[in-house]
Structure formats: C-alpha cells, structure tokens
Amino acid sequence: MCGIVGYVGNKEIIPILLEGLHSLEYRGYDSSGIAIHDGKVLSVLKSVGKLSKLEEILKNDAGSVNGKNGKNEHVYCGIGHTRWATHGEPSDINAHPHFDSDEKIAVVHNGIIRNYQEVKDKLVKSGIKFLTQTDTEVIVQLIAKYLKENNSVLSTICKTVSDLEGSYALAILFKEKPDKIYAVRKESPLVIGLGEKENYLASDSPTLSRFVDKIVRLGDNEIAEVTKEKVEFFNTKGEKINKTVQKVIKSKDFLDKRGFKHYLEKEINEQSEVISNLLNEFLPSSDSKVKFDHLKLKPEFLKNIDRILILACGTAYHSGLIAKYVFENLTSIPTEVQFASEYLNIKPLLSEKSLVIGISQSGETADTLTAIKRAVSCGATLVGITNRADSALADLSKERLLISKAGLEVSVAATKTFTAQITMLYLLAIYISEILGSTERNNLKPLKQELRLIPRLVDQTLTRAEYYQEQVLKYANKRDFVFIGRGINYPIALEAALKLKELSYIHASGYASGEMKHGPIAVLDPNVPVVSIIVPGETYDRVFQNSLEAKSRSAPMIAVTVDGDKKAESIFDTVLHVPPVTEVMSPFLTVIPMQFLAYYIAEHLGRDVDQPRNLAKSVTVE
C-alpha cells in the first residue's frame, strides 16, 4: 500500500528519491514526503496529494531541504514515502516521514501497528506530546525514548519493535548517524538494492531494478544497517545474520504506456499476449500434458485429496470462484473459495489431505498471507499463484509456485493479472485431472483445444473496443448498475461490478441472476441498468428468464453474449457481442467488454483510472 524508497551514496539525491517514488505510485497513495541528511541537518518535506505537489514545493522552496534541493554533494542519505492513509486522514501533518519531538529521528512506515493506542497512552503519560493521528508517530517517539535511555541505535530498534504488535516496514534516519539508513520489517515488504559505493532500499524490486542489478530481500524480524560502502544484517535480537544476494528481475520499462492513453487501457490490451505466453510455456499443444511437474504434487496425494480450498481477496477471489466450477467439473474434488479476510474468523477444517490454493497478484496481500499460514498450519499442502516471483507468497509456496507472468501491472485495477490467474487455474485443474485419470485423456483434448484457441478469441474481442465504447457511454450518466450471471459467469458479474465501482465510483452490485427476485429486484427502475452475462449453454435459458423479470421493471437492459444471438438482441436495449465460445471458456471473453465498460465510463467522467481514489495496488495491511 504505502511505498518506501531510500538511498545512500554520492549522487544527487532528490532526483533519485523522486524517481523511486514515481515508480511506487502504482501502489496507491494520498500523500508523499522525503527526509534527507546533509551531514549536519536532518530535514523533512511532505505534502498531501500527488507527487507533483511535492515536486512543486521542492522546485519553489530551494531552502526547504538542506538549502540546495539535495544537490549538495555532502548529502549522505535520504528516504522517501508515499502514504495510503490507515490512521488519520490524508493531510500534510499526517504524511510521512515523521519526526520525534526533538527532530533527531525521521521514520517512514508501511503497515499497521495494532497496539499503537496502548503504546501511545504510555508515551503520553511520560510527557511526550503527539502532533499527528498516525500510528507511525508512536514508533518514532518510542525509538527516541529508548535512545535517550543510553541504548545503542541497534539495541534501540530491537527494543522498539519488541513492543510493537502488527506489521511494519520501516526506514529510519538518525541525526547522529548521517551516513546510515536503518531498515526493519515484519509482514510488510522491504528490499535492499546493492550498488557500487551506493545502496538503496524500496518496497519492491521493480523500483530497485531501475538502479541496481543485485538485491537482498529483508525477511520478517530482520534489520538492515545501510551505508554507501556496505549493508549489514541483523535479527531483532541484535545478532548478525547472513543474507542471500539475488539478481533483480529486470522488468521492461513498466512506465511506458506504449501509445495508450492510460496504463489500464494498455493492460487490457495485453491480455491476449499474456494468455498466449502462458499456454505456449505450459500447454504447447492440445496433444501435450500440462507441464506443471515442478509443483511436485505426488499422485498419491492428489488421489486422496479430500477438498480444495482457494484463498484470495478482491479480483483474485473472483478468479477463484471461476476455478471452483472448473475444478469440480474436471476432478470431482469438493472445492471451496473463501475471502482470505473472512477465513481468519472461520474454524479451519483442513487436514494433510487438503490442497490450499493461495492467489495474490502482488504476493504480498496481508489477509491472504495470514489466511494461508493458518491453513497450512493444519497440515494442508499449499500451491501459490502470484504475478511476483520475489514475494512473500512465493516464499511460502516454495517449489509449489505458479507465476502468472503477466508483467508488472501498473494500474491499480487488475485486468491482465485476472486473466493470467484464471489461465493458470484452468491449467492446474487440467493437470490434476490428467494425474487422477478422473477424465479420460481423450475427453480432455477438446477442452485443451478450446483453451489453446482463447488467445485468438481474446484478440478478436479486444478489436471491438470502439464498438464497446460507443455502446456503454449511453449509460455513463447512471448512478447505479446491477450485473447478473449464473454458473461460471456469476463471478464475471461480481468482477464487472467491482471494476465499475473501482474506476468510476458508481455504485454497482453483482448477483447470481436467480437471486434477483429475492430482494435486489426492488431497486430496479429506469435509472438502474441491468447487465446480463448471458452466454449460450446450460445457464442461458435461466439467465434469459431472469433478464425478462428485470426488463418488466423498466430497467435498461444490457447483454453480454456471443455473435448471432438473435434471442438476446430481441429484448435487450444494448448488446455487447463477443466471438462464439463455449460456456466453460466464456469468462476469458465476457470479462473484456466489462473491463471496457468500466474504463470508458470512468474516463468519460474524468476519473483517475490508473490510480482511483482510496485504493492501493498492493494491500499489505489487514
């Protein structure tokens, strides 16, 4: 959620911090700030709003940071931060970095301190005054308190974090340590970048890939002491530890929009390529078996699975719902999909015979990681699906990891990572089915043939963008939408509603179409469009009937169906066609006009489609 960047070295520091913060913008934020040390003065500058506001302040106030905008060759180190508010409203004063009362320590923080009020109350009783509403100020004031008790910096940090409950990634500057940044993490990502006579830190490795070739991923309850010459690592007992140096995964220039107006539009249009790349690697032909042997799922285990549990949040949860239909149809294994956040409150009914599939685009989703740990503690086997090989989910999954390889997704709203996830889930279902022999191989071949055709069909669907734009803008003035679907397209109704809410701020709800008459139909009137995902197949007639019921309440009716569906064209006010496709493969196509619907309406309304308000790309707090 929040983004952290840091630098120690001899280069001009402000441009480095700003470049790092810009590359972290995709994570979502509402304010930003920097702190730098010029060898004598520890300075902080911060502002609510976009980074452009901070840049303008830096440009216009040459004395705001070390008197020379960070161009002084004697500036040793600095840290920067983009904040997504959790404690305290977005404001200049609540923005990071935060000082202690004596302005001798500056801290930036990503995470949530659950016992912050308890710690704050104790500090207030000791005479410390607080200026902000944040949990982060509690951390810096606690550090200052312990440092005054004649502790060393390292022992102070160890003592401080032992008092904290919750998650945190911290970067800390001390006035008395002008050449060092201290970093510490627990359940929130932080990566160290190793350079030549310079070192960096950031919340993610793609940010560091712009500067370095080698990284070290800080683990839970670990501390890094970063200077330009070296980085030393410690556990939170103050003991030195050794860390493994990794090569950074170089991303393509993920800030290049490739001629598209927005990252979201670019990423929608990359879906065909993403699916094609995954199929070419793991299912090169319809005659081949799925190449997932690296998962090391033993046939004995698979043949005795008692259940599959899928844990995810948001869009990843919707991909899991689609997978439930595929897994149960192909393998006959009972499959349950749970919101990871809700699973924390449910008794885990798992055993050593259970398979858990954890899905997270970033691999850092706090609720998902916590739920996975709870499930695995029951003895269940974990398979992780993420877009990031260098993530906490990747660490938890170890060799049982599926990388969706969609490339970095900059827009906050997930599009290409969603289709990458369902591609991997279809492949996993086929892989398990092949091992079980629960479906004859000859019966799987037509399914694999259909799957191999999906990239071409997705490409054909994407070419209809202008047609979708023309049709959906008729409804851009509506303030409520209802999306309905059945079976494997019910999750698409949920995903469509989520995308419209995320991007346009229009209220939207997704329902199983049969549930409309059990309450939701009461909200229908001429100002509430109903979008029906209605693909020929087993569910068609029932969705059609439910759509008629909505139409009889004077709701404007929009259909997502295949070319040539005359029946739908006869009753719906607007029809968004996709190429002919079987029902089981239809989610790959039906989601695309829904993504465009949300995108074009949001753009028409002047929304920030790449960074919608109040949202974050990596939800690293519970």
C-alpha positions in Angstrom: 0.0 0.0 0.0 2.4 2.7 1.2 5.7 2.9 -0.7 9.2 3.3 0.7 12.4 4.3 -1.1 15.8 5.1 0.3 19.3 6.0 -1.0 22.8 6.2 0.5 25.6 7.4 -1.8 27.2 10.3 -3.6 24.7 11.0 -6.4 22.2 13.9 -6.4 19.7 12.5 -4.0 16.4 14.3 -4.7 16.0 13.1 -8.3 16.7 9.5 -7.1 14.1 9.7 -4.3 11.5 11.2 -6.7 12.2 8.6 -9.4 11.8 5.9 -6.8 8.6 7.4 -5.5 7.2 7.7 -9.1 7.8 4.1 -9.7 5.9 3.3 -6.5 2.9 5.4 -7.4 1.1 2.3 -8.8 0.7 1.0 -5.2 -1.7 3.8 -4.5 -1.2 6.8 -2.2 -2.7 10.1 -0.9 0.4 12.0 0.2 4.1 11.9 -0.1 7.3 13.1 1.6 11.1 12.9 1.9 13.7 13.2 4.6 17.4 13.8 3.9 20.5 14.2 5.9 23.2 16.6 4.7 25.7 15.6 7.4 24.5 18.3 9.8 20.8 18.8 9.4 18.0 16.2 9.2 15.3 17.7 7.1 11.7 16.6 6.2 9.4 17.9 3.5 6.0 16.4 2.8 2.6 17.2 1.2 -0.8 15.8 0.8 -1.9 14.9 -2.8 0.0 13.7 -5.8 3.8 13.7 -6.1 3.6 16.7 -8.4 2.7 18.8 -5.4 5.8 17.6 -3.6 7.9 18.3 -6.7 6.4 21.8 -7.0 7.3 22.6 -3.3 10.8 21.3 -3.9 11.1 23.4 -7.0 9.8 26.6 -5.4 11.4 26.3 -2.0 15.1 25.9 -2.5 15.8 26.1 1.2 13.3 23.5 2.1 15.7 20.6 2.1 19.4 21.3 3.0 19.4 24.6 1.3 20.2 23.2 -2.1 17.4 20.9 -3.0 19.5 17.9 -2.4 22.1 18.9 -4.9 24.8 19.4 -2.3 27.5 16.8 -2.7 27.6 16.4 1.1 24.1 15.0 1.3 24.7 11.5 2.6 21.3 9.7 2.6 17.6 10.1 2.3 14.3 8.3 2.5 11.0 8.9 0.7 7.4 7.7 1.2 4.0 7.5 -0.5 1.3 7.2 2.1 -2.1 5.4 1.9 -4.0 6.6 5.0 -4.9 4.0 7.6 -4.6 6.0 10.9 -5.6 9.7 10.4 -6.9 11.5 7.4 -4.8 12.4 4.4 -3.1 15.6 5.3 0.2 17.4 5.3 0.8 16.7 9.0 -0.1 13.0 8.8 2.1 12.5 5.7 5.4 10.7 6.2 8.2 11.0 7.2 7.6 11.7 10.9 9.9 13.3 13.3 10.3 12.6 17.0 9.7 15.6 19.3 13.4 16.7 19.1 13.5 16.3 15.3 16.5 14.0 15.6 14.9 10.9 14.1 12.8 10.5 11.0 10.8 7.5 10.1 8.7 6.2 7.2 6.4 3.2 7.7 4.3 0.8 5.7 2.0 -1.4 7.8 -0.4 -1.1 10.8 0.6 -1.1 14.5 -2.3 -2.8 16.2 -1.4 -1.8 19.7 -0.5 1.8 18.8 -3.1 3.3 21.2 -1.8 1.3 24.1 1.8 2.4 23.4 0.7 6.0 22.7 -1.1 6.2 26.0 2.1 5.2 27.9 4.2 7.7 26.0 1.7 10.5 26.7 1.8 9.7 30.4 5.6 10.0 30.2 5.2 13.6 28.9 5.6 13.1 25.2 3.3 15.2 23.0 1.9 14.0 19.7 1.3 16.1 16.6 -0.4 13.6 14.3 -3.2 11.0 14.3 -0.9 8.3 12.9 0.4 5.0 14.4 3.8 5.8 12.8 4.4 8.7 15.1 4.2 6.2 18.0 7.1 4.3 16.5 9.4 7.3 16.1 8.6 8.6 19.6 9.2 5.2 21.1 12.6 5.0 19.3 13.5 8.4 20.7 12.5 7.4 24.2 14.6 4.3 24.2 17.6 6.0 22.5 17.7 8.5 25.4 18.0 5.7 27.8 21.6 5.2 26.6 20.8 2.4 24.3 22.8 2.0 21.0 20.9 2.6 17.8 20.7 -1.1 17.0 19.5 -2.1 20.5 17.0 0.8 20.5 15.5 -0.6 17.3 15.4 -4.1 18.7 13.7 -2.9 21.9 11.2 -0.7 20.0 10.0 -3.4 17.7 9.6 -5.9 20.6 6.9 -3.5 21.9 5.0 -3.3 18.6 2.2 -5.6 17.6 1.2 -5.6 13.9 3.0 -5.2 10.6 5.7 -2.8 9.6 8.4 -1.9 7.1 10.5 0.9 8.5 13.2 3.1 7.1 14.8 5.3 9.8 17.3 8.2 9.7 19.1 9.4 12.8 20.6 12.8 13.1 23.6 11.4 14.9 24.2 8.8 12.1 24.4 10.9 9.0 25.7 8.2 6.7 23.2 5.4 7.6 19.7 4.3 6.9 18.3 1.6 9.2 15.6 -0.7 7.8 13.5 -3.2 9.6 10.5 -5.3 8.6 7.8 -7.6 9.8 5.0 -8.8 7.5 5.4 -5.9 5.1 7.8 -5.9 2.1 11.2 -4.2 2.1 14.1 -4.9 -0.3 17.7 -3.7 -0.2 19.4 -2.8 -3.5 23.1 -3.2 -3.7 25.2 -0.8 -5.9 28.8 0.3 -6.3 29.6 2.7 -3.4 25.9 3.3 -3.1 23.0 1.3 -1.8 19.2 1.6 -2.0 16.0 0.3 -0.4 12.5 0.1 -1.6 9.1 -1.6 -1.0 9.5 -3.7 -4.2 12.2 -5.0 -6.5 10.8 -3.4 -9.8 11.6 0.0 -8.3 15.2 -1.1 -7.5 15.6 -2.6 -10.9 15.9 0.9 -12.3 19.1 1.4 -10.2 20.8 -1.9 -9.4 21.3 -5.5 -10.5 21.5 -7.2 -7.1 19.1 -7.2 -4.2 18.6 -8.7 -0.8 15.0 -9.3 0.4 14.7 -8.4 4.0 12.9 -11.1 6.0 10.5 -10.9 8.9 12.1 -9.6 12.1 15.3 -8.6 10.3 17.2 -5.3 10.4 19.5 -3.8 7.8 22.1 -1.1 8.5 22.7 0.5 5.1 25.7 2.7 4.3 27.1 3.6 0.9 30.0 1.1 1.4 28.2 -1.9 2.8 25.0 -3.4 4.2 24.9 -5.4 7.4 22.0 -7.5 8.5 20.8 -8.4 12.0 17.9 -10.2 13.6 15.7 -8.3 16.1 17.8 -9.8 18.9 20.7 -7.7 17.5 22.6 -10.7 16.2 24.4 -10.5 12.9 22.9 -12.7 10.2 23.9 -13.7 6.6 21.6 -13.0 3.7 21.4 -14.3 0.2 22.1 -11.9 -2.6 19.7 -12.3 -5.6 19.7 -10.9 -9.1 17.0 -8.4 -9.6 14.3 -9.4 -12.1 14.6 -6.7 -14.7 11.2 -5.5 -15.8 10.6 -3.9 -19.2 10.1 -0.2 -18.8 6.8 -0.6 -17.0 6.1 3.1 -17.1 5.9 3.1 -20.9 2.3 3.3 -22.0 3.1 2.1 -25.5 0.9 4.7 -27.1 -2.1 4.1 -25.0 -3.7 6.9 -23.0 -3.7 5.0 -19.7 -1.9 2.0 -18.2 -5.3 0.4 -17.7 -6.1 0.5 -21.4 -2.6 -0.9 -22.2 -3.0 -3.7 -19.8 -6.5 -4.7 -21.0 -5.0 -4.9 -24.5 -2.1 -7.1 -23.3 -4.4 -9.9 -22.2 -4.2 -12.0 -25.4 -0.4 -11.9 -25.2 -0.3 -12.9 -21.5 -2.6 -15.9 -22.1 -0.7 -17.0 -25.2 2.7 -16.8 -23.4 1.4 -19.0 -20.5 -0.1 -21.6 -22.8 3.0 -21.7 -25.0 5.0 -22.5 -21.9 2.8 -24.9 -20.1 0.5 -26.3 -22.7 2.3 -26.0 -26.1 -0.3 -28.2 -27.9 -3.6 -29.8 -27.3 -1.8 -33.2 -27.5 0.6 -32.4 -24.7 0.1 -32.7 -21.0 0.2 -29.6 -18.8 3.8 -29.0 -17.7 3.4 -28.4 -14.0 5.7 -31.2 -12.8 7.7 -28.7 -10.8 4.9 -28.5 -8.4 5.9 -31.9 -7.0 2.3 -32.9 -6.2 2.5 -36.6 -5.8 -0.1 -38.8 -7.4 -0.7 -40.5 -4.1 -1.6 -37.1 -2.5 -3.8 -36.0 -5.4 -5.7 -39.2 -5.5 -6.6 -38.8 -1.8 -7.4 -35.1 -1.7 -10.5 -34.5 0.5 -11.0 -30.9 -0.5 -9.5 -27.9 -2.3 -9.6 -24.5 -0.5 -8.9 -21.3 -2.5 -8.0 -18.2 -0.5 -7.9 -14.8 -2.1 -9.2 -11.2 -2.0 -10.8 -8.9 -4.5 -10.3 -9.7 -8.1 -8.2 -12.8 -7.2 -11.2 -14.1 -5.2 -13.3 -13.9 -8.4 -10.7 -15.9 -10.3 -11.0 -18.4 -7.6 -14.8 -18.6 -8.0 -14.4 -19.4 -11.6 -11.8 -22.1 -10.8 -14.3 -23.7 -8.4 -16.5 -24.6 -11.4 -13.6 -25.9 -13.4 -12.0 -28.0 -10.6 -15.2 -29.6 -9.6 -16.3 -30.4 -13.2 -12.9 -31.9 -14.1 -11.7 -33.5 -10.9 -14.9 -34.1 -8.8 -12.9 -32.7 -5.8 -15.1 -30.5 -3.5 -13.8 -27.0 -3.9 -14.4 -24.1 -1.6 -13.5 -20.4 -2.2 -13.1 -18.1 0.8 -12.3 -14.5 1.2 -9.0 -14.6 2.9 -10.1 -11.9 5.3 -13.1 -13.9 6.4 -11.1 -17.2 6.7 -9.3 -15.6 9.7 -12.6 -15.9 11.6 -13.5 -19.4 10.5 -12.5 -22.7 12.1 -10.1 -24.3 9.6 -11.5 -27.7 8.7 -8.4 -28.9 6.9 -6.1 -31.9 7.1 -3.0 -33.3 5.5 -5.3 -34.5 2.6 -6.3 -30.9 1.8 -5.0 -28.7 -1.0 -4.9 -25.0 -0.4 -4.5 -22.6 -3.4 -3.5 -19.0 -2.4 -3.9 -16.3 -5.0 -2.5 -12.8 -4.8 -1.4 -10.6 -7.7 1.3 -8.9 -5.6 2.1 -11.9 -3.5 2.1 -9.5 -0.5 -1.7 -9.3 0.3 -1.7 -9.3 4.1 -5.0 -11.0 4.6 -4.2 -13.7 2.1 -0.8 -14.4 3.6 -2.2 -14.6 7.1 -5.0 -16.9 6.0 -2.6 -19.2 4.1 -0.4 -19.5 7.2 -3.4 -20.5 9.2 -4.5 -23.1 6.6 -1.0 -24.6 6.2 -0.7 -25.0 10.0 -3.3 -27.7 9.7 -1.0 -29.7 7.5 -2.6 -28.8 4.2 -0.4 -28.6 1.0 -0.1 -25.1 -0.5 0.1 -24.1 -4.1 0.6 -20.3 -4.6 -0.4 -18.3 -7.7 1.1 -14.8 -8.0 2.5 -12.4 -10.5 5.6 -11.8 -8.4 8.4 -14.4 -8.1 10.1 -12.3 -5.4 7.2 -12.0 -3.0 6.1 -13.4 0.4 3.6 -15.8 -1.2 6.5 -17.1 -3.4 8.5 -17.7 -0.2 5.6 -19.5 1.5 4.9 -21.7 -1.6 8.5 -22.6 -2.2 8.6 -25.1 -5.2 4.8 -25.3 -5.4 4.5 -21.9 -7.0 2.8 -20.8 -10.2 4.0 -17.4 -11.6 1.3 -15.8 -13.7 3.9 -13.9 -15.7 1.6 -11.1 -16.8 4.4 -8.5 -16.5 4.1 -5.7 -14.0 0.6 -4.3 -13.8 0.8 -0.5 -13.1 -2.9 0.4 -13.0 -4.4 -0.2 -9.6 -7.4 -2.1 -11.1 -6.5 -5.7 -12.0 -7.2 -6.7 -15.6 -4.4 -8.8 -17.2 -3.4 -10.4 -13.9 -7.0 -11.6 -13.6 -6.9 -13.4 -16.9 -3.5 -14.7 -16.1 -4.8 -16.1 -12.9 -7.7 -17.9 -14.5 -5.4 -19.3 -17.2 -3.2 -20.8 -14.5 -6.2 -22.2 -12.6 -7.6 -23.8 -15.8 -4.2 -25.4 -16.4 -3.9 -26.6 -12.8 -7.4 -28.2 -13.0 -6.4 -30.0 -16.2 -3.1 -31.0 -14.7 -4.7 -32.6 -11.7 -7.4 -34.2 -13.8 -4.7 -35.8 -16.0 -3.0 -37.3 -13.0 -6.2 -38.5 -11.4 -7.5 -40.0 -14.6 -10.9 -38.7 -13.5 -11.5 -37.5 -17.0 -10.3 -39.7 -19.9 -7.5 -38.1 -21.7 -9.4 -38.1 -25.0 -12.2 -36.1 -23.3 -9.6 -33.5 -22.1 -8.3 -33.0 -25.6 -11.3 -30.9 -26.8 -11.0 -28.8 -23.7 -7.3 -28.2 -24.3 -8.1 -27.4 -27.9 -10.6 -24.8 -26.8 -8.1 -23.3 -24.3 -5.4 -23.1 -27.0 -7.8 -21.0 -29.1 -8.5 -18.5 -26.4 -5.7 -16.0 -27.2 -7.0 -15.6 -30.7 -10.6 -15.1 -29.5 -9.4 -12.6 -26.8 -7.6 -10.7 -29.5 -10.7 -10.6 -31.6 -12.7 -9.3 -28.6 -10.1 -6.6 -28.0 -10.5 -5.3 -31.5 -14.1 -4.3 -30.6 -13.1 -1.6 -28.1 -14.5 1.3 -30.1 -17.8 -0.6 -30.5 -18.0 -1.2 -26.8 -17.1 2.5 -26.1 -19.9 3.7 -28.3 -22.5 1.4 -26.6 -21.5 1.8 -23.0 -21.3 5.6 -22.9 -25.1 5.7 -23.4 -25.2 4.8 -19.7 -22.4 7.0 -18.3 -24.9 9.2 -16.5 -26.4 6.4 -14.5 -25.6 6.2 -10.8 -26.4 2.6 -10.1 -25.7 -0.6 -12.0 -26.7 -4.3 -11.5 -24.7 -7.1 -13.0 -26.1 -10.7 -13.2 -24.8 -14.0 -14.3 -25.1 -17.7 -13.5 -22.7 -20.6 -13.1 -19.2 -19.8 -14.4 -20.2 -16.3 -15.4 -21.6 -15.3 -12.0 -18.0 -14.4 -10.9 -17.8 -12.2 -14.0 -20.9 -10.3 -12.8 -19.1 -9.8 -9.5 -15.9 -8.7 -11.2 -17.7 -6.3 -13.5 -19.4 -4.6 -10.6 -16.1 -4.4 -8.8 -14.4 -2.8 -11.8 -17.1 -0.2 -12.3 -17.0 0.8 -8.6 -13.2 0.9 -8.5 -12.8 3.0 -11.6 -15.9 5.2 -11.9 -17.0 5.5 -8.3 -20.5 4.5 -9.5 -22.4 2.2 -7.1 -22.7 -1.3 -8.7 -23.7 -4.7 -7.4 -23.2 -8.2 -8.8 -25.6 -11.0 -8.2 -26.3 -14.6 -9.2 -29.2 -14.0 -11.6 -31.6 -16.3 -9.7 -31.2 -14.2 -6.6 -32.7 -11.1 -8.2 -36.2 -11.9 -7.2 -35.1 -12.5 -3.6 -34.5 -8.8 -2.9 -32.3 -6.9 -5.4 -35.2 -6.6 -7.9 -36.7 -4.0 -5.6 -34.0 -1.4 -6.6 -34.8 -1.6 -10.3 -36.2 1.3 -12.2 -35.5 3.2 -15.4 -32.3 4.7 -13.9 -30.7 1.3 -12.9 -29.2 -0.6 -15.9 -29.0 -4.4 -15.6 -26.1 -6.1 -17.3 -26.7 -9.8 -18.0 -23.8 -12.1 -18.8 -25.8 -14.5 -20.9 -23.7 -17.0 -23.0 -25.3 -19.9 -24.8 -25.0 -23.1 -22.7 -26.6 -24.7 -19.7 -27.4 -21.5 -17.9 -28.7 -19.5 -20.9 -32.4 -20.0 -20.5 -32.5 -19.2 -16.8 -30.4 -16.0 -17.2 -32.7 -15.0 -20.0 -35.8 -15.5 -17.8 -34.2 -13.5 -15.0 -33.4 -10.8 -17.5 -37.1 -10.7 -18.6 -38.1 -10.2 -15.0 -35.7 -7.2 -14.7 -36.9 -5.8 -18.0 -40.5 -5.9 -16.8 -39.5 -3.5 -14.0 -38.4 -0.9 -16.7 -34.7 -1.3 -16.1 -32.4 -0.6 -19.1 -31.1 -3.9 -20.2 -27.5 -4.7 -21.5 -26.4 -8.1 -22.6 -23.0 -9.7 -23.0 -23.4 -12.5 -25.4 -22.0 -14.1 -28.5 -22.3 -13.0 -32.1 -25.6 -14.0 -33.7 -27.7 -14.3 -30.5 -30.9 -13.1 -32.1 -32.9 -14.0 -29.0 -30.9 -11.6 -26.8 -31.0 -8.9 -29.5 -34.8 -9.1 -29.5 -35.2 -8.0 -25.8 -32.1 -6.2 -24.7 -31.6 -2.5 -25.3 -27.9 -2.9 -25.9 -25.9 -6.0 -26.8 -22.1 -6.3 -26.3 -21.1 -9.1 -28.5 -18.1 -11.4 -28.1 -16.9 -14.1 -30.5 -18.7 -17.5 -30.3 -17.2 -19.5 -27.4 -18.2 -22.4 -25.2 -19.7 -21.6 -21.8 -16.8 -23.1 -19.9 -14.3 -20.9 -21.7 -16.5 -17.8 -21.9 -15.1 -15.9 -18.8 -12.0 -15.2 -20.8 -14.1 -13.2 -23.3 -17.1 -11.9 -21.3 -14.8 -10.1 -18.8 -13.3 -7.9 -21.6 -16.4 -5.8 -22.5 -17.0 -5.4 -18.8 -13.4 -4.1 -18.3 -14.0 -1.7 -21.2 -17.4 -0.6 -19.8 -15.8 0.4 -16.5 -12.8 2.0 -18.3 -14.7 4.1 -20.8 -17.4 5.3 -18.3 -14.7 6.2 -15.8 -12.7 8.1 -18.4 -15.8 9.9 -19.6 -16.5 11.0 -16.0 -12.9 12.3 -15.7 -11.8 9.8 -13.1 -8.1 8.9 -12.4 -8.5 5.4 -14.0 -4.9 4.3 -13.2 -5.0 5.5 -9.6 -8.6 5.6 -8.3 -9.2 7.3 -5.1 -8.8 5.4 -1.8 -7.4 2.3 -3.5 -4.0 0.6 -3.3 -2.4 -1.9 -5.7 -0.6 -3.9 -3.0 -2.9 -4.3 0.0 -0.2 -5.0 2.6 -2.2 -4.3 5.7 -5.1 -6.3 7.1 
